[in-house]
Amino acid sequence: MSGENRARGSSRDYVYNVLKDQIMNGEIVPGTKISYKEIADELKVSRTPVREAFLQLNQEELLGTFPQIGSIVKKIDLDLVEEGRFVRENIEKAIIREAMISLDKEMMLQLETNLTLQDFLLEKGSYQRLLELDDEFHCLVYKGCGKVRTWNMVKQMNIQFDRLKLSRKLINHDWHIIVSQHHQIFDAISNGDAILAEQIINDHLGLVNVEKKDLNGESSYFLTV
């Protein structure tokens, strides 16, 4: 970690964003012990913003603080993954129904542009950017329905779900299926087919259940109890 290229905002936000990104991407692996002093020294900040960032990461179930041990990066909690998936699936079905009415031509164009980029990056094998476009696609649907705060709430509840998706060293995503499903969702919205759209959402978000079976024996990364 480096103090260079610090993002704008407070030191606390900077520390929080750096640590969260590294935990989510598996750069700091589950079970790693981290200390205020270590992080403060590496990021060249005082300990106060580090403590505040640690508190926020604790609240998001990414860090655990234990007496006489300190702060440790938590394992991915598969129960929280499932709860997050359940909430998102049911809210997203309602959002898709709303999208049939609310999405205007400009938002449909933005979705179509997103899909074009997905196709291009799939061909190039640029999977990190595909992850970002995956999120952006769904966010655009919520935004087009005037439900940005709902999207932010769903994302907050799906931190463990997203962490699982980002575990690319452990899980092999079939991006052809994911991109194809995005196209099917777009077509269903375009055609006003709510029943088909809901079914695709079920299949799309249900992929995490398939992915959980493909953890390549890395049980040390996952909390299942």
Backbone as a ProteinNet text record, in pm:
[ID]
protein_1_A
[PRIMARY]
MSGENRARGSSRDYVYNVLKDQIMNGEIVPGTKISYKEIADELKVSRTPVREAFLQLNQEELLGTFPQIGSIVKKIDLDLVEEGRFVRENIEKAIIREAMISLDKEMMLQLETNLTLQDFLLEKGSYQRLLELDDEFHCLVYKGCGKVRTWNMVKQMNIQFDRLKLSRKLINHDWHIIVSQHHQIFDAISNGDAILAEQIINDHLGLVNVEKKDLNGESSYFLTV
[TERTIARY]
84.2	0	87.4	37.8	116.8	32.3	99.2	29.1	16.2	69.9	64.9	-74.4	-103	-229	-350.6	-343.1	-451.9	-578.8	-689	-816.9	-858.6	-940.8	-990.4	-1079.8	-1092.5	-1176.3	-1092.6	-1157.1	-1089.5	-992.2	-902.4	-808.4	-882.2	-988.8	-1066.5	-1124.1	-1182.9	-1240.6	-1133.3	-1017.1	-905.8	-864.8	-843.6	-802.9	-911.1	-1034.9	-1147.7	-1154	-1145.6	-1157	-1041.8	-920.5	-804.8	-820.6	-852.2	-863.2	-980.6	-1093.7	-1209.8	-1181.9	-1121.3	-1089.6	-997.2	-898.1	-802.6	-863	-954.6	-1023.2	-1119.5	-1197.3	-1296.4	-1232.2	-1115	-1046.3	-956.6	-947.8	-866.8	-719	-681.3	-540.4	-495.5	-585.4	-564.9	-655.9	-599.7	-678.2	-744.4	-856.1	-921.9	-824.8	-837.5	-749.6	-628.3	-605	-490.3	-514.1	-415.8	-423.6	-365.2	-437.8	-388.7	-399.3	-307.7	-302.9	-313.4	-357.2	-364.8	-229.4	-126	8	57.4	39.2	84.6	19.2	-112.3	-184.7	-151.8	-143.2	-110.2	26.5	121.8	257	257.6	188.6	191	118.5	9.9	-67.9	-30.6	63.9	114.2	2.4	-73.6	-178.1	-165.2	-238.6	-238.8	-327.2	-323.1	-398.6	-548.2	-586	-728.5	-814	-780.8	-862.9	-857.6	-748	-738.8	-838	-845.3	-941.8	-1084.5	-1113.4	-1247.5	-1279.3	-1180.4	-1199.8	-1219.9	-1142.9	-1158.1	-1298.8	-1351.4	-1485.5	-1589.3	-1576.2	-1670.8	-1660.1	-1539.9	-1519.9	-1572.6	-1564.1	-1625.1	-1775.5	-1836.3	-1981.6	-2027.7	-1940.3	-1973.7	-1934.2	-1893.5	-1859.3	-1737	-1650.2	-1527.5	-1409.8	-1414.3	-1313.4	-1380.2	-1304.4	-1348.6	-1243	-1285.1	-1192.1	-1211.1	-1101.7	-1107.1	-1012.8	-1059	-974.5	-843	-736.5	-601	-549.4	-624	-579.2	-563.8	-667	-663.9	-764.6	-740.1	-831.2	-786.9	-880.5	-853.3	-955.9	-909.6	-999.7	-1088.2	-1219.4	-1313.2	-1320.2	-1361.1	-1390.4	-1519.9	-1539.1	-1663.7	-1774.2	-1877.5	-1987.8	-2093.3	-2101.8	-2193.5	-2339.5	-2368	-2505	-2543.9	-2450.4	-2477.3	-2483.7	-2404.5	-2412.8	-2554.3	-2609	-2742.9	-2849.2	-2834.6	-2932.2	-2929.7	-2810.3	-2797.3	-2857.7	-2833	-2889.2	-3041.6	-3097.6	-3242.4	-3305.4	-3246.3	-3298.5	-3289.4	-3172.1	-3153.2	-3246.6	-3261.6	-3347.5	-3489.6	-3544.2	-3683.7	-3704	-3607.6	-3618.3	-3600.3	-3507	-3478.9	-3595.1	-3671.6	-3791.9	-3889.5	-3905.4	-3993.9	-3938.4	-3806	-3742.2	-3761.7	-3749.8	-3766.1	-3908.4	-4006.9	-4145.4	-4162.6	-4101.2	-4106	-4035.5	-3927.7	-3850.1	-3931.2	-4026.2	-4111.1	-4185.4	-4212.4	-4289.3	-4199.4	-4092.4	-4017.8	-3899	-3837	-3714.7	-3744.9	-3681.8	-3702.3	-3598.3	-3606.7	-3517.9	-3371.5	-3344.7	-3207.2	-3147.7	-3225.7	-3174.1	-3158.1	-3248.8	-3235.4	-3110.8	-3079.1	-2957.2	-2833.8	-2837.8	-2725.3	-2706.2	-2815.5	-2807.5	-2749.9	-2794.6	-2746.3	-2597	-2552.9	-2410.8	-2329.3	-2383.4	-2318.5	-2303	-2407.8	-2403.3	-2302	-2292.2	-2193.7	-2052.5	-2027.4	-1896.7	-1873.4	-1978.3	-1963.8	-1924	-1989	-1956.4	-1810.8	-1767.4	-1630.4	-1529.3	-1554.2	-1460.7	-1463	-1578.5	-1586.2	-1496.1	-1500	-1414.9	-1266.9	-1234.4	-1094.9	-1050	-1143.5	-1107.7	-1072.3	-1129.6	-1100.7	-1204.3	-1182.7	-1286	-1300.9	-1194.4	-1207.1	-1301.9	-1288.3	-1376.8	-1519.1	-1531.8	-1664.1	-1738.8	-1665.6	-1727.1	-1787.9	-1715.1	-1762.9	-1886.3	-1882.7	-1996	-2118.8	-2096.3	-2205.3	-2280.9	-2207.9	-2268	-2336	-2267	-2319.7	-2451.1	-2461.5	-2583.8	-2703.8	-2688.6	-2798.3	-2826.6	-2721	-2738.2	-2818.6	-2791.5	-2863.8	-3014	-3048.6	-3190.6	-3256.5	-3191.2	-3244.1	-3252.8	-3147.5	-3143.3	-3256.6	-3279.2	-3384.5	-3523.6	-3536.3	-3663.9	-3670.4	-3567.1	-3564.1	-3540.7	-3463.3	-3443.3	-3293.9	-3220.5	-3076.7	-3050.4	-3130.4	-3110.6	-3138.9	-3235.4	-3262.7	-3141.6	-3080.6	-2959.7	-2849	-2828.8	-2724.5	-2751.5	-2877.3	-2913.2	-2886.8	-2926.4	-2903.7	-2753.9	-2674.7	-2530	-2471.2	-2521.7	-2471.7	-2500	-2618.7	-2655	-2582.2	-2528.1	-2467.4	-2315	-2255.6	-2109.4	-2048.6	-2104.1	-2048.9	-2076.5	-2193.5	-2228.3	-2126.1	-2097.3	-2001.5	-1861.2	-1829	-1696.4	-1677.2	-1783.1	-1776.1	-1754.2	-1827.3	-1812.1	-1670.2	-1608.4	-1475	-1363.9	-1401.8	-1300.9	-1261.4	-1204	-1174.6	-1066.6	-984	-882.8	-946.8	-1069.8	-1135.2	-1247.2	-1307.9	-1426.3	-1403.8	-1444.2	-1434.1	-1571.2	-1588.7	-1715.1	-1728.8	-1849.8	-1878.4	-1936.3	-1847.6	-1890.1	-1980.4	-1970.4	-2059.9	-2206.2	-2229.2	-2364.6	-2410.6	-2324	-2359.7	-2395.9	-2311.7	-2337.6	-2463.8	-2480.7	-2600.6	-2726.8	-2721.3	-2837.6	-2866.3	-2762.2	-2784	-2858.6	-2819.1	-2889.7	-3035.7	-3059.1	-3195.6	-3280.4	-3221.2	-3292.3	-3329.8	-3234.1	-3259.7	-3373.1	-3368.5	-3472	-3608.9	-3612	-3738.9	-3798.3	-3712.2	-3759.8	-3811.3	-3736.2	-3775.9	-3911	-3936	-4059.6	-4172	-4142.4	-4244.9	-4284.6	-4192	-4221.7	-4172.8	-4257.2	-4218.3	-4193.3	-4273.2	-4258.1	-4122.6	-4085.5	-3956.2	-3843.1	-3856.4	-3751.6	-3727.8	-3835.6	-3821.6	-3752.2	-3785.2	-3721.9	-3572.1	-3534.9	-3392.9	-3320.7	-3386.2	-3327.4	-3303.4	-3402	-3385.2	-3261.6	-3250.1	-3136.9	-3005.8	-3010.6	-2890	-2831.7	-2915.8	-2867	-2848.6	-2914.1	-2895.8	-2762.8	-2688.3	-2556.6	-2464.1	-2486.2	-2399.6	-2408.3	-2524.8	-2538.9	-2454	-2441.1	-2351.8	-2207.3	-2176.1	-2039.2	-1991.1	-2081.5	-2041.8	-1995.5	-2040.9	-1999.3	-1862.2	-1809.5	-1684.9	-1577.8	-1557.2	-1465.1	-1323.9	-1302.2	-1168.4	-1102.1	-1182.3	-1126.6	-1071	-1092.4	-1035.9	-1128.3	-1153.9	-1247.8	-1200	-1069.9	-1018.1	-1066	-1121.1	-1168	-1314.4	-1385.5	-1530	-1579	-1675.6	-1741.9	-1876	-1899.5	-2022.7	-2111.8	-2066.2	-2143.6	-2205.9
-119.5	0	124.1	229.8	351.2	472.7	579.3	703.8	789.8	745.4	823.1	817.3	915.3	920.3	912.8	981.9	977.6	1035.9	962.8	1011.3	1134.4	1216.9	1334.6	1293	1382.6	1354.3	1346.3	1308.9	1305	1188.1	1196.3	1086.1	958.9	974.3	856.6	788.5	867.4	810	744.3	808.8	753.9	617.1	609.1	483.1	377.5	416.5	323.9	268.7	355.7	312.1	220.4	253.6	169.6	30.9	25.8	-102.8	-185	-119.3	-193.2	-252.9	-175.5	-224.8	-346.3	-341	-450.7	-574.6	-553.8	-667.8	-730.1	-646.5	-697	-775	-729.6	-794.6	-910.1	-933.5	-1043.4	-1013.3	-886.1	-850.1	-864.3	-829	-861.7	-980	-1096	-1219.6	-1236.4	-1310.8	-1339.2	-1401.5	-1358.8	-1408.7	-1321.9	-1223.6	-1134.6	-1040.4	-1029.5	-935	-801.7	-693	-560.5	-469.3	-376.1	-288.1	-142.3	-58.6	84.7	138.3	100.9	155.7	115.9	-11.5	-61.5	15.9	31.5	99.6	247.8	308.5	451.6	478.5	391.1	408.5	389	287	255.7	361.8	416.5	515.4	658.6	671	803.2	895.6	842.6	920.4	899.3	978.3	959.6	839.7	798.6	679.4	705.9	831.9	861.4	823.7	866.7	824.5	674.3	610.5	465	397.4	444	388.6	405.3	523.1	549.3	458.5	436.6	347.7	203.5	161.6	27	8.1	110.6	102.2	81.3	154.5	139.8	2.2	-48.3	-181.1	-290.3	-266.5	-358.3	-362.9	-245.1	-236.6	-306.2	-312.7	-377.6	-525.2	-578.5	-720.8	-760.3	-663.9	-695.2	-714.7	-648.5	-664.6	-714.9	-789.6	-828.7	-784.9	-731.3	-688.9	-778.4	-838.7	-938	-899.1	-911.9	-877.6	-955.4	-884.3	-941.5	-999.2	-978.9	-1025.7	-907.9	-825.4	-710.6	-724.8	-657.3	-655.7	-755.5	-836.5	-942	-933.4	-950.5	-952.8	-1077.1	-1054.7	-1165.2	-1250.8	-1375.5	-1462.5	-1416.4	-1459.9	-1431.1	-1515.1	-1448.3	-1515.4	-1557	-1685.5	-1734.7	-1719.5	-1712.8	-1685.4	-1542.5	-1447.6	-1308.7	-1293.6	-1373.7	-1375	-1411.6	-1516.9	-1562.8	-1460	-1399.1	-1298.1	-1178.1	-1135.5	-1024.7	-1056.8	-1179.1	-1222	-1222.9	-1272.3	-1279.1	-1139.6	-1045.7	-909.3	-846.7	-860.2	-798	-859.1	-991.1	-1056.8	-1004.3	-993.9	-952.9	-804.7	-721.2	-579.5	-558.9	-632.9	-612.3	-655.8	-753.5	-791	-673.7	-606	-488.9	-376.4	-358	-254.5	-283	-408.9	-446	-414.9	-443.4	-411	-260	-184.3	-38.6	10.8	-57.4	-16.2	-22.6	-116	-128.2	3.1	78.9	202.2	325	320	442.3	473	370.1	394.6	468.4	585.7	662.8	624.2	688.5	653.5	678.5	786.4	818.6	711.1	663.4	559.9	427.6	396.4	274.2	281.4	400.6	418.6	396.1	445.7	424.3	275.9	205.2	60.9	-10.6	31.2	-30	-3.4	116.3	150.5	64.1	46.2	-39.9	-182.1	-233.6	-369.2	-381.9	-277.2	-278.3	-288.1	-213.2	-219.7	-357.1	-415.7	-550.5	-650.3	-642.7	-733.6	-717.5	-592.7	-563.9	-619.2	-594.6	-638.6	-790.3	-850.9	-997	-1056.7	-996.7	-1042.1	-1025.4	-915.3	-886.6	-959.3	-1015.8	-1084.6	-991.3	-871	-771.4	-785.3	-881.3	-920	-823	-755.8	-659.3	-545.9	-494.1	-387.7	-441.2	-569.6	-629.4	-630.9	-655.5	-650.8	-513.3	-408.6	-272.4	-245.1	-292.8	-270.6	-351.2	-465.7	-545.9	-462	-404.8	-319	-197.7	-137.1	-16.4	-44.6	-160.4	-197.3	-197.4	-265.5	-274.1	-137.7	-62.4	70.7	161.4	151.7	233.6	203.9	75.8	40.1	105	95.7	159.2	311.1	368.7	513.6	558.1	482.5	516.8	511.1	436.6	427.9	527.5	612.9	708.3	643	533.8	456.3	442.4	552.7	548	512.7	567.9	536	388.4	332.7	189.1	108.3	149.2	81.8	88.8	206.1	221.6	131.3	119.2	31.8	-114.7	-153.2	-290.6	-321.8	-227.4	-248.7	-264.1	-186.2	-195.1	-333.3	-385.7	-517.4	-629.7	-599.4	-703.9	-699.2	-643.4	-637.1	-776.6	-871.5	-1008.2	-1076.4	-1048.3	-1100.3	-1050.7	-919.9	-860.9	-912.8	-933.4	-986.7	-1125.8	-1204.6	-1336.8	-1324.4	-1232.3	-1212.1	-1169.6	-1091.6	-1039	-1140.1	-1256.3	-1357.5	-1434.4	-1364.8	-1424.6	-1532.2	-1527.6	-1631.6	-1762.8	-1752.9	-1870.9	-1920.5	-1828.1	-1861.3	-1826	-1916.6	-1889.7	-1847.4	-1719	-1669.4	-1710.6	-1747.9	-1768.7	-1638.2	-1550.1	-1417.5	-1418.7	-1522.4	-1531.2	-1542.8	-1620.1	-1633.5	-1501.7	-1437.9	-1313.2	-1204.1	-1186.6	-1083.4	-1117.9	-1244	-1286.9	-1255.1	-1277.3	-1248.1	-1098.4	-1015.9	-871.2	-832.6	-892.2	-866.8	-911.9	-1026.6	-1077.4	-985.7	-932.5	-838.2	-713.5	-661.5	-543	-569.1	-683.2	-716.1	-729.8	-791.6	-809.7	-675	-582.2	-447.4	-379	-389.4	-326.2	-376.8	-507.6	-569.7	-567.3	-511.3	-504.5	-639.7	-735.9	-872.9	-888.7	-852.5	-854	-995.3	-1091.9	-1229.9	-1286.3	-1263.5	-1310.9	-1238.7	-1107.9	-1030.3	-1081.2	-1110	-1161	-1297.3	-1381	-1512.7	-1499.8	-1407.1	-1386.4	-1332.4	-1240.2	-1188.1	-1302.2	-1393.3	-1511.2	-1590.1	-1618.8	-1698.1	-1622.2	-1492.4	-1408.9	-1399.9	-1364.3	-1351.9	-1488.6	-1589.6	-1725	-1786	-1719.6	-1770.8	-1782.2	-1699.4	-1705.1	-1841.5	-1908.1	-2040.5	-2143.5	-2124	-2210.1	-2179.8	-2050.2	-2009.2	-2060.2	-2067.4	-2113.3	-2258.1	-2333.2	-2473.2	-2486.6	-2374.8	-2377.7	-2295.6	-2328.2	-2249.7	-2308.3	-2409.1	-2465.9	-2507.3	-2552.1	-2603.6	-2499.6	-2371.7	-2265.5	-2236.6	-2336.7	-2321	-2220	-2192.8	-2097.6	-1954.5	-1930.8	-1797.8	-1776.1	-1882.5	-1874.7	-1920.9	-1846.3	-1880.4	-1940.2	-2065	-2133.2	-2165.3	-2135.1	-2167.2	-2039.9
0	0	0	-60.2	-75.7	-45.2	0.2	25.6	-97.2	-209.8	-332	-394.1	-478.2	-551.7	-459.8	-346.2	-251.2	-311.3	-294	-342.9	-263.6	-325.3	-257	-140.9	-45.8	69.3	194.1	301.3	430.1	437.4	533.6	556.2	593.5	670.4	707.5	583.8	493.8	372.2	286.6	282.8	205.2	259.7	392.1	454.4	433.5	457.2	441.7	299	199.5	59.8	18.5	63.7	30	91	220.9	289.3	236.6	215.8	166.7	29.6	-58.9	-192.3	-184.8	-97.7	-88	-22.4	72	133	33.4	-36.7	-131	-244.4	-289.7	-401.1	-356.8	-226.1	-176.5	-169.1	-190.7	-177.4	-31.9	60.8	201.7	229.9	252	257.5	393.5	397.2	524.6	624.8	749.1	854.5	880	792.4	809.8	926.8	1014.7	1126.2	1081.3	1103.5	1068.1	1189.5	1199	1316.2	1274.5	1370.2	1345.2	1301.6	1376.9	1350.7	1212.7	1178.2	1048.1	933.7	941.4	834.2	831.7	950.6	957.3	896.3	925	869.9	718.7	670.7	527.8	444.5	500.6	425.8	462.2	556.1	594.9	644.6	739.4	804.9	955.3	1032.1	1176.9	1212.5	1337.9	1377.9	1391.4	1414.3	1434.1	1313.8	1191.8	1076.3	1052.1	1091.2	1075.8	1169.7	1294.8	1389.9	1338.4	1281.1	1229.1	1110.7	1024.6	909.7	956.4	1057.4	1112.5	1168.4	1236.1	1293.5	1183.6	1074.5	964	900.4	884.7	826	919.4	1049.9	1146.5	1129.3	1111.3	1095.1	968.2	869.1	742.1	739.3	853.7	867.5	785.3	757	683.9	779.5	891.8	996.1	1122.4	1200.6	1333.4	1433.2	1547.9	1652.1	1773	1816.5	1923.1	2036.4	2162.8	2278.1	2277.5	2305.2	2316.5	2184.2	2077.6	1944.9	1850.6	1843.7	1754.6	1642.3	1532.2	1417.7	1312	1268.7	1171.3	1058.2	936.7	821.7	829.8	826.1	840.1	714.3	735.6	622.8	555	431.9	361.2	424.7	474.2	543	440.5	413.7	310.1	350	480.2	522.9	485.8	503.6	465.4	314	242	95.2	51.9	112.9	76.3	115.2	232.9	274.4	180	142.3	49.2	-86.5	-133.2	-261.4	-255.3	-144	-127.9	-134	-60.7	-59	-197.6	-260.6	-391.3	-495.4	-493.3	-592.4	-585.5	-463.8	-450	-479.1	-439.9	-473.7	-622.8	-681	-822.7	-911.7	-866.9	-941.9	-947.8	-834.1	-831	-917.3	-914.9	-995.5	-1144.5	-1182.5	-1323.5	-1370	-1285	-1321.6	-1338.7	-1248.4	-1257.1	-1382.8	-1420.8	-1538.3	-1666.3	-1671.4	-1790.3	-1818.3	-1710	-1720.9	-1722.4	-1641.3	-1609.8	-1700.3	-1759.5	-1835.3	-1965.4	-1981.4	-2103.6	-2209.4	-2325.4	-2436.5	-2402.5	-2329.1	-2292.7	-2202.5	-2104.9	-2016.1	-2090.3	-2180.8	-2260	-2347.1	-2396.6	-2476	-2389.6	-2265.9	-2175.1	-2144.8	-2127	-2104.2	-2226.5	-2343.9	-2468.6	-2487.5	-2451.9	-2459.4	-2363.3	-2243.3	-2144.6	-2198.7	-2261.8	-2316.4	-2430.1	-2511	-2619.1	-2562.6	-2455.7	-2389.2	-2327.9	-2270.6	-2214.7	-2322.3	-2437.3	-2547.9	-2591.1	-2599.9	-2641.9	-2541.3	-2412.6	-2309	-2291.7	-2317.2	-2312.5	-2419.7	-2538	-2648.4	-2614.7	-2543.6	-2508.4	-2382.2	-2307.1	-2183.2	-2070	-2069.5	-1965.1	-1853.8	-1764.2	-1669	-1551.5	-1512.5	-1403.6	-1442	-1562.2	-1608.8	-1629.3	-1666.5	-1680.5	-1547.3	-1439.7	-1306.8	-1280.7	-1319.1	-1298.6	-1385.2	-1509.8	-1600.2	-1557.4	-1497.8	-1441.9	-1338.7	-1245	-1143.3	-1206.1	-1301.9	-1366.2	-1437.5	-1501.5	-1573.7	-1478.9	-1365.8	-1269.5	-1206.9	-1176.9	-1118.9	-1211.7	-1341.9	-1439.2	-1438.9	-1420.3	-1415.7	-1294.1	-1178.6	-1057	-1076.8	-1131.1	-1152.6	-1244.6	-1350.1	-1444.2	-1382.2	-1272.2	-1200.1	-1084.6	-1072	-962.3	-828.2	-826.3	-703.3	-669.5	-678.3	-649.5	-503.7	-412.8	-271.2	-243.5	-316.4	-302.1	-347.5	-459.3	-506.7	-401.6	-341.8	-240.6	-120.1	-80.9	30.5	-3.9	-126	-170.8	-174.2	-225.1	-230.8	-91.1	3.7	140.7	199.1	170.8	222.7	149.6	32.5	-50.9	-51.7	52.5	58.3	52	126.8	124.5	-9.2	-68	-200.4	-303.2	-298.3	-392.8	-366.8	-241.8	-207.7	-267.1	-264.2	-326.4	-476.7	-540.1	-685	-721.1	-632.3	-660.6	-633.1	-575.4	-542.9	-667.9	-762.4	-892	-884.4	-779.8	-765.4	-722.3	-665.9	-613.5	-703.5	-779.9	-858.5	-1004.7	-1091.5	-1234.9	-1287.1	-1307.3	-1360.7	-1507.3	-1546.1	-1687.6	-1739.5	-1787.5	-1827.4	-1949.1	-2031.9	-2148	-2101.5	-1994.4	-1940.5	-1879.7	-1802.4	-1734.1	-1835.1	-1936.8	-2037.4	-2116.5	-2149.4	-2221.9	-2141.6	-2011.3	-1927.1	-1920.7	-1922	-1926.7	-2054.5	-2165.7	-2292	-2282.5	-2219.9	-2207.2	-2118.8	-2012.4	-1925	-2004.3	-2081	-2163.3	-2262.5	-2329.5	-2429.3	-2363.4	-2244.3	-2174.3	-2133.9	-2087.5	-2054.6	-2180.3	-2288.9	-2415.6	-2464.1	-2441.9	-2490.8	-2387.3	-2268.4	-2164.4	-2109.7	-2113.4	-2067.7	-1923.7	-1827.8	-1686.5	-1635.9	-1680.2	-1632.8	-1674.7	-1800.8	-1848.7	-1776.5	-1758.3	-1691.8	-1550.1	-1476.4	-1339.6	-1338.6	-1435.8	-1442.7	-1468.4	-1555.8	-1585.6	-1462	-1388.7	-1264.7	-1166.3	-1153.8	-1068.3	-1106.9	-1237	-1285.9	-1268.8	-1295.2	-1293	-1152.2	-1055.6	-918.3	-852.6	-908.7	-858.3	-896.8	-986.2	-1024.9	-905.2	-803.3	-685.9	-618.4	-628.3	-569	-641.9	-773.5	-851.5	-815.2	-802.5	-774.1	-638.4	-540.4	-407.4	-409.4	-511.7	-523.8	-589.4	-637.6	-714.8	-642.6	-514.8	-433.5	-432.7	-515.3	-534.2	-403.8	-308	-183.7	-89.8	-117.9	-34.2	84	166.9	276.7	379.4	384.3	481	452.4	333.2	296.4	338.1	373.3	385.9	521.4	574.5	699	662	699.4	659.6	778.9	898.4	1018.5	1074
[MASK]
+++++++++++++++++++++++++++++++++++++++++++++++++++++++++++++++++++++++++++++++++++++++++++++++++++++++++++++++++++++++++++++++++++++++++++++++++++++++++++++++++++++++++++++++++++++++++++++++++++++++++++++++++++++++++++++++++

